[in-house]
Amino acid sequence: MKLLLFGYGNIDRQDDGVAWHILRGVAEHYQVMLPAVPEESNRVISPAITTTFALQLTPESAEWVAEFDEVIFIDAHTGSVADLLHVEELNANFQTSPFTHHLTPQSCLALAGSLYGKTPKATLISVRGYEFGFAQNLSKQTEDLARQAVRVIISKIDQAGDLFARHL
């Protein structure tokens, strides 16, 4: 069983880059160090768990997503989402967008299924952002929520038991 932790956002816009901080926290839990800023490469935490980070989901992301059995999408959200830490099981569902290179996680899953014949199980973990200025640090509120998100992801990995843990 292979899990992809797919974070996306802009690390140069404070809380919009929270996904990178969450990926680093999960990796550190498994004694893997990710760089302070994302690089263009994917990082393997274990034979069963891989991380990747992008500015946004694109149609090209679907090919990568289709290679995994399960994907956890990690992103920031604004106050338009009620939960400070939002966790949602996802289904493939193509949603139109006025932008040609921007997808929702559901649309990415739909493309993976349509183009590559595989739609992995998927979850969205979204953290409330408060500050979106030009900096790489998180606001205190989002930093606290990021720590909670790390615990949620580690718990999901632990709950999968043998599926992922035997590969750690």
C-alpha positions in Angstrom: 0.0 0.0 0.0 1.4 3.4 -1.0 0.4 6.7 0.5 1.1 10.2 -1.0 1.1 13.2 1.2 0.4 16.0 -1.4 0.8 19.5 0.0 0.2 22.6 -2.0 0.2 26.3 -1.5 2.6 29.3 -1.7 5.3 29.2 1.0 6.1 32.8 0.3 2.6 33.9 1.3 2.8 33.0 5.0 -0.2 30.7 6.0 -0.8 29.8 2.4 2.3 27.6 2.7 1.1 25.7 5.8 1.1 22.4 3.9 4.9 22.5 3.6 5.2 23.0 7.3 2.8 20.1 7.9 4.8 17.8 5.5 8.0 18.7 7.4 6.3 17.9 10.7 5.2 14.5 9.5 8.6 13.7 8.0 10.3 14.7 11.3 8.1 12.3 13.2 9.6 9.5 11.1 13.1 10.9 11.5 13.3 12.2 7.9 14.4 15.8 7.4 12.9 17.8 4.6 14.6 21.1 3.6 13.4 24.4 5.0 11.9 25.3 1.6 10.4 22.8 -0.9 12.5 21.6 -3.8 11.2 20.2 -7.1 11.7 16.6 -6.0 9.5 14.3 -4.1 10.7 12.9 -0.8 10.3 9.3 0.3 9.6 9.0 4.1 9.4 5.2 3.9 8.9 2.6 1.1 5.1 3.2 1.7 4.9 7.0 2.2 6.0 9.8 -0.1 5.6 13.5 0.2 5.3 16.1 -2.6 4.6 19.8 -2.6 3.4 22.1 -5.4 2.2 25.6 -5.8 -1.2 24.3 -6.9 -2.8 21.2 -8.2 -2.6 20.9 -12.0 -3.9 18.4 -14.6 -0.4 17.0 -14.6 -0.8 16.1 -10.9 -3.3 13.4 -11.8 -0.6 11.2 -13.3 1.4 11.3 -10.1 -1.7 10.8 -7.9 -2.8 7.7 -9.9 0.4 5.9 -8.8 -0.7 5.7 -5.2 -3.3 3.7 -3.2 -4.2 6.6 -1.0 -3.6 10.4 -1.1 -3.9 13.0 1.6 -4.2 16.4 0.1 -3.0 19.2 2.4 -3.9 22.9 2.0 -4.8 26.1 3.7 -8.2 27.7 3.7 -9.7 31.1 4.6 -12.6 31.8 6.9 -15.0 30.6 4.3 -14.6 27.0 5.7 -16.2 26.7 9.2 -13.7 24.3 10.7 -10.3 25.6 11.8 -8.9 22.1 10.9 -11.0 20.6 8.2 -10.8 16.9 7.4 -12.9 15.5 4.6 -13.0 12.2 2.8 -13.0 12.9 -1.0 -14.7 11.4 -4.0 -13.6 11.9 -7.6 -15.8 14.7 -9.1 -14.7 16.9 -11.9 -15.4 20.5 -11.2 -15.1 23.2 -13.9 -12.7 26.0 -13.3 -12.1 29.3 -15.2 -8.4 28.5 -14.9 -6.8 25.9 -17.1 -4.0 25.0 -14.6 -5.9 24.9 -11.4 -7.8 21.9 -10.0 -9.6 20.9 -6.8 -8.5 17.6 -5.2 -11.8 16.1 -6.4 -11.1 17.1 -10.0 -7.5 15.8 -9.7 -8.9 12.4 -8.6 -11.4 12.4 -11.5 -8.7 13.0 -14.0 -6.6 10.3 -12.4 -9.4 7.8 -12.8 -10.3 8.9 -16.4 -6.8 9.2 -17.8 -4.9 6.5 -15.8 -7.6 4.1 -14.7 -6.9 4.5 -11.0 -8.7 6.7 -8.4 -6.9 6.4 -5.0 -8.7 6.7 -1.7 -8.3 10.4 -0.7 -8.7 12.8 2.2 -8.4 16.6 2.3 -6.8 18.1 5.4 -7.2 21.9 5.3 -5.9 24.3 7.9 -7.3 27.8 8.5 -4.9 30.6 7.4 -4.9 34.0 8.9 -2.0 35.9 7.5 -1.2 36.0 3.7 1.6 38.6 3.5 4.9 38.2 1.7 6.8 36.0 4.2 7.6 32.4 4.9 6.6 32.3 8.5 3.2 31.1 9.7 0.9 33.1 12.0 0.8 31.8 15.5 -2.8 30.5 15.1 -2.0 28.6 11.9 1.3 27.2 13.4 -0.8 25.7 16.2 -3.3 24.2 13.8 -0.4 22.8 11.7 0.8 20.9 14.7 -2.7 19.5 15.1 -2.8 18.5 11.4 0.5 16.7 11.8 -1.0 14.7 14.6 -4.1 13.9 12.5 -2.0 12.6 9.7 0.2 10.5 11.9 -2.9 9.1 13.5 -4.3 8.2 10.1 -1.1 6.4 9.3 -1.1 4.6 12.6 -4.8 3.6 12.2 -3.9 2.0 8.8 -1.8 -0.3 10.9 0.0 -2.9 8.9 -0.8 -1.2 5.6 1.7 1.5 6.1 3.5 0.8 9.4 5.2 -2.4 8.2 7.0 -0.3 5.7 8.3 2.3 8.2 
